[in-house]
Amino acid sequence: MKAYKYRIDSQGRNAATQILPLVGDHKRVLEIGCSVGTQTRILSRELKCEVTAVEIDAGSAESAREYCKQLVIGDVESLDLTKALAEQSFDVMLLADVLEHLREPGRTLTKLRSLLAPSGFLLCCVPNVCHAAIAWEVAHGRFDYQRYGLLDDTHIRFFTRRSIEELLDSGGYIVSEVHRFRLPIGATEFPVTPASEDDLRFLSYVTTNNPESETYQFIVKAHSMGQSSQGLLPRIAKLERENEELLRRLTVADAKVKKLTSEIQWLESARAAGFLRRLLGKLR
């Protein structure tokens, strides 16, 4: 199995610096896919959370054991978690860079929902397959897997903002917050070296028409639909997402209007210049 080792720093150079503060402190946390315990240590030592972790790789998990109240070794897709966790409930379920590795993520999310406490929530983090760097790769005939990153060679599922929201909805969750870890197109693991005007026009088109072109990972907070359906949260969250989508469309339309206006102004200037040239030619 591949062990995911990385450093969490205060400079915001990975998604963990954004997702961990959303957990809160003194929470009962179920961490799916703890690997060597990079996040587990902070959850336990710094946020004073009580962490139960599930990890498929026994070797990696040993490094996380000291930070866990309970450590379950096994595949979350096949484990009977209700039995393994003795009908515990959790304030937070954390799936950071997990769903893209699962064969049936929707089924797993549905299974996990019963473990949420009445006021609990789920936090997940997934890479954005619509990042401009991948669009660049595909446009140049490539879809090459990498050791780590957007096209990690162990990813078997790929997500956009819409598809992760639809997946959570199908699993019985309502999305309440969407955050983003951003990386510009030149800062990812894929080299982007425009070599022509066509390349530059393509990059301009992608970044203008795709508001998520620099979103490297989505960080999504969601509540159980059953647990929160009696309050206003689901309706408010839905309205906020619809409003955000309308604003996105307005931004794209505004950019197109500005571009067309600029082109019209250029054409009018060119036409006026041509008329003056012809007039001067007649006067001579």
ABEGO torsion letter per residue (X at the ends): XBBBBBBBBAAGABAAAAAAAAAEBGBBBBBBGAEAGAAAAAAAAAAGBBBBBBBABAAAAAAAAAABABBBBEBAAABBAAAAAGGBBBABBBBBGAAAABABAAAAAAAAAAABBAABBBBBBBBBAABAAAAAAAAAGBBBBBABEAABAABABBBBAAAAAAAAAAAGBBBABBBBBBBBAAABABBBBBABAAAAAAAAAAAAABAAAABABBBBBBBBAAAAAABAAAAAAAAAAAAAAAAAAAAAAAAAAAAAAAAAAAAAAAAAAAAAAAAAAAAX
